């Protein structure tokens, strides 16, 4: 192209020049190139990267980990070309982006290979710190600085140290790192080496580092802790680890177990002493009485310590002879010394069942001695149930009157209606069972048995009865006066004449004669019959005043028998 053509380019020439310019831009923009510092003006470095114009970069972009930029004229540096030319005709370049591009490529490989990366903590920000990873700035959360909370991070600032990349997001330019992960890895390796030298059964000294509700962590070596569970601190009951240990206490422990996979170590102090449960059955025989101290009270009973490491349970049912459904705390108190009896020993399960009431006077046995069977006592009705009465015998004990022992003649369901709570009643002691803690009483037994009142009465005897009730199926009568037993005469037994078998022809209070047909003392049942008496009298009359061939009518015979009876 001639000079004239250059000064006056045609339309085609201009298009070619523009296209060449765009190609140059594409080759440079968004790439990292080398440049030379041509000047330093105040806080800006002027850099020539081989473009038409020079670029200007703030000096702060050359600072590293909080240190000022160390840059002089003539130095070669790498910069990132954002634009070949801006509106002012200047190249837009960045040292920070060049370092970031270089660093991101390197860090992505480190992250993919799960390798460590060196960096320096150089600034504190909200929620943590910023770390220079050699061209890229990462965020270090406060929780990832150390294994334990760090109060003063000063000694950790501006020194090279390893980090683990937890997360990368190039699009957003975010990198999250952890120093804690490195410390945990190092400690795990160290712990693994130390644990290899430990064996189950070894005895070691350690320092208590932390106490929880369930135990204490004891440091056996730097970075190597073992758990001393509260149940392994003493053969005796320990309610809380702080009762036995304090932080920074030096203790001697036994290694109980080492988990080969997790390398967790279980420790024990009580295992340094002989097991007090060995031979416990011989030392505490069944029915033996011993003195102990109440160590713990629950809803179901109280634990009593017989010696260091040996506890037994007094179940609530074994605490009192007479107090039922009472919380154990109302009978005994913690630290109280009590006498107990051994009821059962299970050496394998390490259990001893104890009894408190067995060492106290048995009121049921005492009662049976003071009030033998057959004694009559008086008491207040404490409760009425569907099966009987509960009568208070003293401040501690009640006796029960069953429905069947309320009345000789009436049913229990009917008789119980005569009683109410608080009423005083007399009752006879029928049975005392100290083992089952029961006393059986009878109200009807205070009086005589109506069956016994009939004396020598037997089947076939004639009796005079009083009508006590009229029913559709017959009548109810009472024998031998007001205290006599009751009997029922069925409708068919009211007369030998069918026309007279009508219950309504009788009235309450009527006196009638009838013959006993059944006496069952077991079921307390007596049956009488007017009809049976009439038939028997007729038979006797025939035998006495007539014969089969006498020719006398039945009316004549009965009339003669009746006249003789009236004469008598």
FIKE-795429 format. One record per atom (N, C-alpha, C, O): x, y, z. Coordinates in steps of 0.1 Angstrom, whole numbers, plus 5000, padded with zeros to 4 digits. Each point is the difference from the previous one (the first is absolute). Layout:
XYZ/...
//
This chain:
500949885000/499150125000/500950125000/500950015008/498850094983/500950124999/499650105011/499049985007/501950124994/499750105010/498750074998/499350035009/500549994978/498750074997/498849925004/499050055005/501249824992/498949905004/499850005015/498949985005/502350035002/499949995015/499350125005/499249995010/501250134984/499350125005/498650014997/499250065007/500449884981/498650004996/499649864997/499849964988/500049965022/499649864998/498649994994/499150085003/500849824989/498649974994/499249935011/500449975011/498350014985/499149935009/500549865003/499949965011/500649974979/500549875002/501249995009/500249925008/500750184989/501250015009/499750025014/500649945009/498450154994/499650035014/499549875006/500249985012/499049944981/499449885006/501149905003/500049935011/501150064980/501149915003/500750055013/500449915008/499950224993/500750055012/499149975013/500649975010/498150054989/499249985012/500049855004/500049975012/499949944978/500049865003/501349965006/500049925010/501250134985/501349975006/500150055015/500549945008/498850184994/500050055014/499249915009/500449985011/498549974984/499249925009/500749875003/499949945011/500850004979/500849885002/501050025011/500249925009/500550204990/501050035010/499350015014/500649955010/498350104991/499250015013/499749865005/500249985012/499349944980/499749865004/501249935005/499949915009/501250114985/501249935004/500550055014/500649925007/499150204996/500550065013/499049995011/500349975012/498450074985/499150015011/499749875007/499949904994/499950115020/499749895008/501249905000/499749885002/501550174997/501249915001/501050075009/499950125003/501049795002/501150055008/501250024991/500549914993/500150215008/501250034991/501150065009/499750055011/501549954984/501150075007/500150144996/499850044988/500650055021/500250144998/501150055008/500649935009/499850204987/501250065007/499550135007/499350084994/501249945018/499650125008/500850114994/501350005000/498050104994/500750124994/500050125009/500950094999/498249915011/500050125009/499149965012/499249925000/501150155011/499249995012/499650145004/500850085004/497949944996/499450135003/499149995012/498949944999/501650115012/499350005013/499649865003/500849925004/497950044995/499549875004/499749924987/499249905001/501450134988/499649934988/501349964992/501050085000/499149804995/501149964992/499650004985/498949954996/501950114995/499850014986/500749884994/501249995001/498149934991/500549884995/499849994985/498950024995/502249944997/499949994986/499949854997/500949925003/498050044990/499749864997/500149984985/499649894995/500950204997/500249994986/498850044992/499949974988/499250105018/498850064993/500350144996/501150055003/497950014990/500250144996/500250095011/500850105000/498549875011/500150095012/500449915012/499849885000/500750195010/500449935012/498849995010/499050074998/501149845011/499049985010/500450055014/501250015002/497950025006/500350055013/499349915011/498849974999/502149995010/499549905010/500350065014/501150045003/497949965007/500250055013/501149915007/500049884999/500950195008/501149935007/499549905011/500749905002/498150125003/499549915010/499749864995/500049915007/499950084979/499849874995/501349925000/499949884997/501250185005/501349935001/500349975014/501149935003/498150115007/500349975014/499749855003/499149944994/501650005015/499949865003/499849995015/500850045008/498149894996/499749975014/500150125009/500649995011/498950124985/500050125008/501350084999/500150105007/500949854986/501350074999/499950104988/499449974990/501350145011/499950104989/500749944987/500849915001/498950154988/500549954987/501550034999/500450115003/500349804992/501550014998/500250004985/500349904994/499650225000/500050014985/500950124996/499950115006/500949874984/500950114994/499850004985/499649914994/500850215000/500050024986/500949904993/501249985005/498449954985/500749904993/499749865003/500449914993/498850075018/499649875004/499049944990/499250074995/501049805003/499049934991/499049945009/500249935010/498550094986/498949945008/499049944990/499950044989/499349875017/498949944992/498750075004/499750025012/499550024978/498850075002/498949934992/500349934990/498450105014/498949954993/499450114991/499750115006/500149874981/499550104991/498549985000/499449914995/499950195011/498650004999/499550064987/499149944994/501450185002/499750064987/501250064994/500950055007/499249934980/501250064993/499950155000/501150075001/497749994999/499950145000/498650045006/499049944996/501150165013/498750055005/499650124993/500550044990/498550035015/499550124994/501150114999/499950094991/501149915018/501050105000/501249964992/501050074999/498949814995/501149954991/501149935008/501049984995/498749995018/501049935008/499749855001/498949964999/502249965003/499849865002/499549985015/500650065009/498549854992/499549975014/500649875004/499649894995/501350115015/500749885005/499949995015/499750105007/500649784998/499849975015/501149905004/500149894995/500650155015/501049905006/499249905009/500449885001/498650175006/499349915009/499349894993/500049895004/499450144984/499349904993/500949904994/499749884998/501550174998/501149914995/500449905010/500149884998/500150175014/500449915011/498849905003/500349895003/498550174997/498949915003/499849894990/499749885003/500450154984/499949904990/501149895002/499749884999/501550165003/501149915002/499749915013/500249885000/499350195010/499849935013/498849914999/500149885005/498950164988/498849914998/500349874993/499649895004/501250124986/500449884993/500849905009/499849885000/501150185008/500849925009/499149955011/500249885004/498950205002/499249965011/499049894996/499649915008/499850104980/499149904995/500649865000/499349905003/502050104993/500749874999/500249955015/499949885002/500550215007/500249975014/498749945006/500049905007/498950174990/498749965005/499649864995/499449925007/500850064980/499649884993/500849885006/499549895001/501850145002/500949895005/499949995016/500849925005/498450165001/499850005015/501450025007/500349945010/500450164984/501350035006/499950125009/499050075000/502049965008/500150125008/500550114992/500749984990/499050145014/500550124994/500550105010/499450015011/501750054986/500650105010/499450144998/499650034989/500250045022/499550134999/500350085013/500649955009/499050184991/500250085011/498750075004/499350064992/500449945021/498950085005/500450145001/501050035007/498350064986/500550145000/498950105005/500450125001/498449845001/499050105004/498849935007/499749894997/499750185012/498849965007/498850064994/500050124997/499049805000/498850044994/498849955008/500249925009/498650124987/498849955007/499949854999/499949954989/500149985022/499849855000/501349924998/499949885001/501250194998/501249934998/501250084996/500250115004/500649844986/501250064996/500249984985/499449924994/501550175000/500449984986/501349944999/500950045008/499349874982/501349934999/500550024986/499349984990/502050065008/500650014987/500649874996/500949955007/498649994983/500549874995/500950024988/500149914992/500650205008/501050024989/499350054988/500349944989/498950165012/499450054988/498550005001/499350084993/500149845015/498649995002/499750025015/500749955009/498250124994/499750035014/498849905004/499049994992/501249945019/499049915004/499550045014/500550085007/498349874996/499350035013/500349885009/499749884997/500750165015/500249905011/499050025011/500150105008/498849824993/499050025011/500649995014/501049935002/498550145007/500550005014/500049865006/500949975008/498149954988/499949865005/501149914995/500249895005/500550154984/500949924993/501550045003/500949954994/499250145016/501450055003/500849895008/501149984997/498249965013/500749915009/499049895004/498850024998/501749885009/499149895005/499250065012/498849975001/501950115007/499350075011/499850154997/500850054992/498350015014/499850154998/501350085002/500749975010/499650124981/501250085002/499650145004/499250074994/501449975018/499750145005/500850104993/499650114998/501749865000/500950104994/500649944987/500849905001/498950154988/500549954987/501250074996/500649974989/499950125019/501250084996/501249914996/500650024989/499849885019/501149924997/499949924987/500949954994/497850045000/499849934988/500050084988/500049954988/500150195013/499950094989/501450014993/501050005006/498950014981/501150044991/501249905001/501250034999/498549845003/501049905000/499549894990/498849975000/502149974993/499649904990/499749875008/500749965009/498249984987/499549885007/499049924990/499550074991/500449815011/499249924991/498550015003/499650035011/499649964978/498550005001/499449894992/500749954991/498150025011/499249904992/498950084994/499250075006/500749924980/498950064993/498749925002/499949894997/499150185008/498749945003/499050024988/499249914997/500950204997/499050044989/500650104991/500850095004/498949894983/500450104989/498950034991/499249914996/500650225001/499050044990/500750114991/499950125004/500649844985/500750094991/499150114995/500450124999/498449844998/499150104994/499850125009/499950114996/499949865017/499850105010/501350055006/500150095008/501049834989/501350045006/500149975014/500850075007/498649834998/500049965014/500849885003/499949904993/501050115017/500849885005/499850005015/500350105007/499449784999/499949995014/501049895004/500149904995/500850145015/501049915005/499949975015/499250075007/501649834997/499949965014/501449975005/500849934994/499550135017/501349975008/499749895009/500949915003/497950085003/499649905009/500149864994/500549915007/499250074980/500049874994/501549955000/500249885002/500750214996/501449965000/500449955013/500749905002/498950185009/500449965013/499449875004/500649915007/498150064989/499449885003/500649884993/500249895005/500350134983/500749904992/501349975007/500349885002/500450225002/501349985007/499849935013/500749915004/498250135003/499849945013/499649854998/500449925008/498850054982/499549874997/501249914997/500149885005/500950174987/501249924997/500849985013/500549895002/499650225005/500849985013/499349915009/500649915007/498150104994/499249915009/500149864996/500249915008/499850074979/500149864995/501449945004/500149885003/500950204996/501449955004/500049975015/500649905004/498850195004/500049985014/499249885004/500449925008/498450064986/499149895003/500749874997/499749905007/501150104983/500749874997/500849955011/500349885002/500250215006/500949975012/499149965012/500649965010/498150064990/499249975011/499349874999/499849954989/500049985022/499349875000/498950005011/500150065010/498949864987/498949995010/500649935012/500749905000/499050165012/500549955012/501150085006/500449995011/500250104980/501150095005/499550105010/498850044999/502149995010/499750115010/500850124996/501249994998/498150125002/500750134996/499550115009/499050005006/501950114994/499650125007/499550104989/500650004989/498450085015/499550094990/499550135008/499950005012/499750104980/499550125005/498650024995/499749994989/499450045021/498650034996/499950134993/500450115005/499149884982/499950124992/498650064999/499850124998/499249795004/498650054999/499149905008/500249885000/498750185005/499149925008/498650024994/499650124998/499749785000/498650004995/499149935010/500449955010/498350054986/499049935009/500249855000/499749935010/500950024979/500149854999/501549955003/500249885000/500750215002/501449965003/501050114999/499750115000/501649854998/501150094999/500949964989/500249884998/500450224996/501049974989/501450025006/500350115006/500549784994/501350015006/501149994989/499949914991/501050195009/501150004990/501149915004/500650025011/499749884981/501149905003/501350054994/501149965006/498850114983/501250064994/499550124992/498850014997/502150084999/499550124992/499149964988/500549934991/498350115010/499049974989/499449875000/499249964991/501049965020/499549875001/499149995013/500650005011/498150004987/499150005012/499349865000/499849934990/499850045022/499149885002/498850045009/500150095007/498849834991/498850035008/499949925012/500149874999/499850195012/499849945013/498550015003/499650115005/499649794993/498650015002/499750005015/500749955008/498250124995/499650015014/499949875007/500249995012/499349914981/499849875006/501349925003/500049905007/501150154987/501349945002/500950085009/501249975001/498250135006/500850085009/500249935014/501050015006/498049924998/500049945014/499049885000/499050004992/501349915017/499149895002/498750055007/499049944999/501250175008/498850065006/499250094991/500550034989/498350005014/499250094992/500650144999/500450065010/499849994978/500450144997/498950074992/499749964989/499750145018/498950074993/500550094989/499350024990/501950055012/500550084990/501550005001/500649995011/500150014977/501549995000/500750105009/501149985005/498350144996/500650115008/500149965015/500850075007/498549834997/500149955014/501349945002/500549995012/500149964978/501349925001/501250074994/501149995006/498750084983/501150064993/499850154998/498950055001/502250024996/500050144996/500950024988/500949924998/498950184994/500850034989/501450035004/500350065010/500749884982/501550015003/500449905011/501250005003/497949925002/500449905010/500949894993/499749974988/501349995018/500849894995/499549875006/499949995012/499749914980/499449885004/500749884994/500650014989/499449885018/500549884995/498849914995/499049985007/501149984981/498949934994/500549874993/501249974998/497849945000/500249884993/499450004986/498850044999/501949924991/499449994986/499149884999/500549895001/498250144998/499049895000/499849944985/500049884998/499950224993/499849954986/500650114990/499950125003/500649834986/500450084989/499349964987/500149884996/499250214998/499349974988/501050004988/500550114998/499849784996/501050004989/499750094988/500950044993/497849985005/499650084988/499950155003/500650084992/498849965019/499950145003/501150055009/500150125002/500749785004/501050045010/499550065012/500850085007/498049904996/499450065013/500549915011/500049884999/500350195012/500549935012/499150015012/499550115003/500149785003/499250005012/500849975012/500949915000/499050185010/500849995012/499249965012/498750025000/501949945011/499449975012/500950025012/501249984999/498250075012/500750015013/499749895009/500849945007/497950024993/499649895009/500649874997/500249925009/500250064979/500749884996/501349985006/500649894999/500050225007/501349995007/499849935013/501049965007/497750034998/499749935013/499449874998/499349984989/500749935021/499449874999/498550024998/499450105006/499949814987/498650014998/499349955013/500149895004/499150205003/499449975012/498949894999/499549955009/500050034978/498949914998/500449855000/499249915000/502150074999/500549865000/499849945014/500550055010/498849844990/499749935013/498950075008/499949985012/499350114982/499050085007/498949915006/499550035011/500249864982/498949915005/500449945014/499149985008/502149994993/500549945013/500150105011/499749975012/500650154984/500250115010/498650055004/499950045012/499149964979/498750055004/499049894997/499350004990/500649905019/499049894998/498650045001/499650105007/499549824987/498650035000/499549995015/500449915007/498750184997/499450015013/501050075010/499650015012/501650024983/500950075009/499650145002/499550074991/500849995021/499650145003/501350085000/501049965006/498950164988/501250084999/499650155001/498850034998/502150055006/499850155001/500650074987/501149974997/498150124997/500550074989/499550144999/499350055009/501250024981/499650144999/499250034987/500449954989/498650125012/499150034988/500850104991/500450115004/499949854983/500750084991/499250074989/500350104995/498549845002/499250054990/498649965001/499749885005/499350214992/498649975002/499350024986/500250104994/499149805002/499250014987/498549975003/499649985011/499650034978/498649975002/499749865004/499049975006/501949944990/499849855002/500749955012/499949885003/500950205004/500749955012/501250085004/500150124996/500849835012/501150075005/501349914999/499949885003/501250184994/501249924999/500850025013/500250115005/500349785000/500750005013/501449954998/500249894995/500850185009/501449964999/500449925012/499950055011/500549824986/500449925011/501550015003/500449995012/500450054978/501450035001/500450074987/499250014991/502050045009/500550074988/499849914988/500649894999/498650154991/499849934988/498949905000/499749944990/499750035021/498949905001/498750075005/499950055011/499249964979/498750055003/498949904997/500149924992/498850095016/498949924998/498750084999/500050125004/499049834990/498750074998/499049955010/499749885000/499750225007/498849975008/498850044992/499850124999/499549784995/498950044992/498950065009/499949975012/499350124982/499050075008/499049905007/499550035011/500349854984/499249905006/500649945012/499349935008/502050094994/500749945011/500450105011/500949985008/498550144991/500450115009/499150005013/500550045010/498349934989/499150015011/498949895000/499649954989/500150005023/498949895001/498750064996/499149924995/500650205008/498750054999/499850124990/498950034996/502250055002/499950124991/500149954985/501149964996/497850054997/500049964986/499850124992/499350105004/501249904984/499950114990/500550135005/499450114998/501749885010/500650125006/501450024993/500749904999/499750224998/501350024994/501149975010/499950035012/501149904983/501149965010/500650115007/500549995012/499550144982/500650115007/499250045013/500550085008/498349874993/499250035013/500349895011/499650025011/501249884985/500449905010/501450015004/500349995012/500650044979/501450015003/500650134993/499350064991/501949985013/500650124994/501449974996/500649915006/500050164984/501349984996/501050025012/499950095008/501149824992/501150005011/499549945013/500849995009/497949974991/499549945013/500649865001/500149934990/500350035022/500549875003/498849915004/499250045008/500749844985/498849915003/500549865001/501149964995/498149965012/500249865001/499249934989/498850034998/501849884994/499449934989/500349855001/500949965006/498249964987/500249864999/500249964986/499450064991/501549855006/500349964987/498949904995/499849905007/499650134982/498949924995/500549914988/499549894999/501350174993/500549934988/501350054996/500250135001/500749794994/501350044995/500349944986/499849884998/500550214992/500349954987/501450064997/500250124995/500849805007/501450054999/500350034985/500850094997/498749834994/500250024986/499550144995/500750074993/498149965011/499450134996/500350115009/499650114998/501249865013/500450105010/498750065006/499950135001/499249795004/498850055006/499849945013/500249885002/499450205008/499649955013/498650065003/499850125000/499349795003/498750055005/499950005015/500449905006/499250214999/500050025015/498650035005/499150044992/500749935020/498750035006/500250085013/500849975008/498450144993/500050085012/499049965010/500350005012/498549964984/499049975009/500349875007/499549985012/501349934982/500449885007/500850025013/500149915008/500550204993/500750035012/499250085011/500550045010/498249984987/499150075009/499049905005/499849894994/499550145017/499049925006/498949984990/499550104994/500049785003/499049974991/498650025007/499649925008/499750194988/498750035007/499049894998/499049995008/501149944980/499049904997/500249885010/499049945004/502250024999/500249895009/499750055014/499449925008/500950204996/499650055013/498550015002/499549965010/499850084979/498650005001/499449865002/499149985008/501449924985/499549875001/500249945014/499249925005/501950135002/500249965013/499150065010/499549945009/500250194989/499250085009/498549964998/499250005009/500449984978/498649974997/499949874993/500050004987/499949895020/499949874993/498749984992/499050085002/500949834989/498849974992/498949985010/500149925009/498750144988/498949995008/499850125009/498950025006/502150074995/499850125008/499150104994/499950004987/499450075021/499050104994/500650145003/500450035011/499750054978/500650135002/499050104994/499049974993/501250165010/499250114994/500950094993/501050045004/498550014984/500850094992/499150094991/498849974999/501850134995/499350094991/500149954986/501149964996/497850054997/500149974985/500850114993/499650114999/501549844995/500950094993/499650024985/500150104994/499449795001/499650004985/499049894997/500049905007/499250134983/499049904996/500249984985/500050094992/500249785005/500249964986/498949904995/499149975008/501049994980/499049914994/500149865006/499149924998/502150055009/500149875005/500050005016/500249895005/499650225001/500050005015/500350135006/500150104994/500249895020/500350115008/501549995005/500549895002/500150234999/501450005006/499850085013/499550115001/500949825010/499850055013/501450035006/500849915000/499350215006/501350045006/500149935014/499250015008/502049924993/500249925013/500950085009/499950005012/501050084982/500950095008/500550114990/499450014989/501550075014/500550104992/500749954987/500150074990/500349815010/500849944989/499349904992/500349994988/498849935018/499449894993/498550004998/499350065009/500349884980/498549994998/499749854998/500949924996/497950045007/499549874998/498950004990/499450114998/500349784995/498950014990/498949905004/500249895003/498650164995/498849925002/499449984986/499650094993/500549785003/499549974986/498450005000/499449995011/500150034978/498550014998/499349885006/499050015007/501749874992/499349885005/500149995015/499349915006/501450185001/500149995014/499350125007/500250035011/498850034982/499250115005/498849965007/499650055011/499649854983/498749965006/499849864997/500449944990/498949995020/499749864998/498949974990/500149904993/499050195007/498849974992/499950084987/499649944989/500950185011/499950084988/501249994991/501149965005/498850084983/501250004991/500950115004/499650105006/501749884990/501050115004/499650134993/500250115006/499449884981/499650124993/498950085007/500050124999/499149815007/498950065007/500450055014/499750115004/501149815003/500450045013/501050125001/499950085009/501049934980/501050115001/499350144999/500750105003/498149904992/499350135000/499750065013/499750125002/500449805009/499750045013/501250085006/499950055011/501349954982/501250055006/500550134993/499650024988/501150075019/500550124993/501450035006/500449955011/500450124982/501450035004/500050085013/499250105001/501649875008/500150065013/499249945011/500250035012/499049874984/499149935010/500949905008/500949944995/498850055018/500749915009/499249864999/498850005001/502049904997/499449865000/500849915008/501250015002/498149885003/500749895007/500249894990/499149974992/502049965009/500349894991/500849905007/500850035009/499149854986/500849895006/501249974991/499850004987/501349975019/501249974992/499949854995/499949915008/500150084978/499849874994/501449944996/500249885001/500750214995/501349944996/501150125000/499650114996/501649865007/501150094999/501149934993/500549905004/499950164984/501149954992/501250105000/500050094991/501049905018/501150095000/500850014987/500550104996/499649784998/500850004987/499450084989/500650084993/498049915006/499350074989/499550145006/499550084992/500849945021/499650135006/498550024998/499650114995/499649795010/498550014998/499449965013/500449915007/498550164997/499249965011/498549994995/499550104995/499949785007/498649984996/499150025012/500349945010/498650134988/499150035011/498649954996/499749984988/499550005022/498649974997/499150075009/500250005013/498750064982/499050075008/499049915004/499550005012/500049924979/498949905004/500549905010/499149955008/502250024993/500549905009/499950055015/500249935009/499650214993/499950055013/498749945007/500049985012/499050004980/498849945005/500049854997/500949954994/498049985011/500049854998/499549974986/499350084994/501049815002/499649954987/498549955001/499749915007/499450154985/498649965000/499849854998/499149945005/501850004987/499949864997/500249925013/499449905002/501550155006/500349935013/498850025009/499849925009/499550194989/498850035009/498949904999/499249985009/500749954980/498949904998/500349875007/499249915000/502050085006/500349895009/500049874993/500749974990/498449945015/499949864995/499049984989/499649894996/499950224998/499150004990/500549914988/501150024996/498049904999/500449914989/498949994990/498950045002/501449894987/499149984989/498849925005/500249905006/498650154991/498849935004/499350065012/498949975004/501950125003/499450075012/499050104996/500250074989/498849955019/499050114998/500550125007/500449995012/499550134982/500450125007/498950114998/499250004990/500850095019/499150124999/500850114994/501150045006/498550034983/500850104994/499250135000/498750005001/502050114997/499450134998/500250054986/501150004995/497850044998/500250054987/500750145000/499650095007/501549924985/500750135000/499950074987/500350124999/499449814990/499850064987/499149924991/500049885000/499350194991/499149944991/500650024986/500250124996/500049784996/500550014986/499149924991/499149925004/501050104983/499249944990/500249855000/499149924997/502250045006/500349864999/499949925013/500349895001/499350185009/499849945013/500150105012/499850124998/500549835014/500150095011/501349975008/500649895000/500050225006/501249985008/499550005015/499250085004/501449825003/499749995014/501249995009/501149974995/498750065018/501249995009/499649905011/498950005005/502149924998/499949905010/500550045013/500950095001/498649865010/500550025014/500150155004/501150035005/497950054993/500150135004/500850104992/500349974988/500050155017/500750104993/501449964996/500550054989/500249875018/501449964997/500149884992/501149954997/497849995000/500049874993/500450014985/499950114995/500449784999/500350014986/498850024991/498949975005/501350074983/498950024991/499949894990/501049944997/497850034999/499749904990/499050054990/499350105002/500649834987/499150044989/499149884997/500449894998/498350155002/499049894996/499550044986/499450104997/500949804994/499650024986/498450004999/499349955008/500350114982/498550014997/499449865000/498949985005/501849934989/499449864999/500049935013/499349895002/501450165008/500049945014/499150075010/500149975011/499150134984/499250075009/498849925005/499450035010/500249874982/498849925003/500049884991/500550004989/498949895016/499949884991/498850034990/499949934990/499350165014/498950044991/500450114990/500550105005/499449884982/500550094990/499350145002/500650114998/498249895006/499250125001/500550095012/499850125000/500949815009/500550085012/501550044998/500650055009/500049924980/501450034998/500250144995/500550034989/498950065019/500050154996/500850075011/499550015011/501750054986/500750085010/499350115006/500250045011/498950024981/499350125005/499049975011/499550105006/500249774997/499149975011/500750015013/499449995011/501950044989/500850025012/500350145002/500050084990/500349965022/500450145003/501349995009/500249915007/500650204992/501250015008/499650005014/499250085005/501549835003/499749995014/499149885004/499949965011/499549984978/499249885003/500949895005/501149984997/498349945013/500749885005/499449884992/498849984999/502149944996/499649884993/500849885005/501150015005/498349874993/500849885003/500449934987/499250004990/502049955010/500549944988/501049895004/500549995011/499849924979/501049895003/501350034993/500050054988/501149925019/501450024995/500249894989/499949885003/500550174985/500249904989/501549994997/500549904995/500350215007/501450004997/500850095010/499550115004/501649835001/501050085008/501449984995/500549885000/500150224994/501449994994/500850115008/500050114996/500849845013/500850095009/501150074991/500550115004/500049824986/501150054992/499550124992/500750115000/498149884994/499550114992/499150095008/499550104995/500349865018/499250085009/498650014994/499450115001/500149784994/498650004994/499149915007/500349895003/498550175000/498949925007/498750024992/499650114997/499849784999/498850004993/498949945009/500249895006/498650174994/498949955008/498850004991/499950074989/499149845014/498849994991/498749985008/500049915009/499050174988/498749985006/499449874994/499349935007/500850064981/499549884992/500549875006/499249915002/502150095001/500649875005/499449975014/499749885003/500050225005/499449985013/498649954999/499649915007/499650154983/498749954999/499949864994/499249925005/501650054986/500149864995/500349905011/499449895000/501650155008/500449915011/498949985010/499849895005/499550214998/498949995010/498949914995/499449935007/500350094980/499049924993/500349855001/499249915002/502150074995/500549865000/499949945014/499549885002/500850195008/500049965014/498549975004/499749905007/499450194989/498649985003/499449874994/499349935007/501150054981/499549874993/500549885007/499249905002/502050105002/500649895007/499449985014/499949885005/499750235001/499449985014/498549985001/499649925008/499750144983/498549995001/499349924989/498849995001/501949964990/499449924990/500949914993/501250005002/498249914990/500849904992/499450004986/499150064997/501649864995/499549994986/498649954998/499450034991/500249875019/498749944998/499050045011/499049935002/501350185005/499150045011/498750064995/499050005007/501050054981/498850064994/499850145004/499150074996/501849995013/499950145004/500550094990/501049974993/498450155005/500550094990/501250085005/500250005013/500550064978/501250085004/499650115009/500750045009/498150024988/499550115008/499749965014/500350075010/499149814992/499849955013/501349985008/500050035012/501049914981/501249985007/500750125004/500450015012/499750094980/500650135003/499250075011/500650075008/498149924991/499250065011/500349945013/500150085010/500049794991/500349935013/501450045005/500250025012/500749994978/501450045004/500050145006/500750035009/498650064984/500050145005/499350015013/500550085009/498449844994/499350015013/501049955011/500050065011/500749834986/501049955010/501050105003/500550025012/500050054978/501050105002/499550125008/500750055009/498049984989/499550115008/499849965014/500150085009/499549794993/499849955014/501450005007/500050035012/501049934980/501350005007/500450155004/501150025006/
//
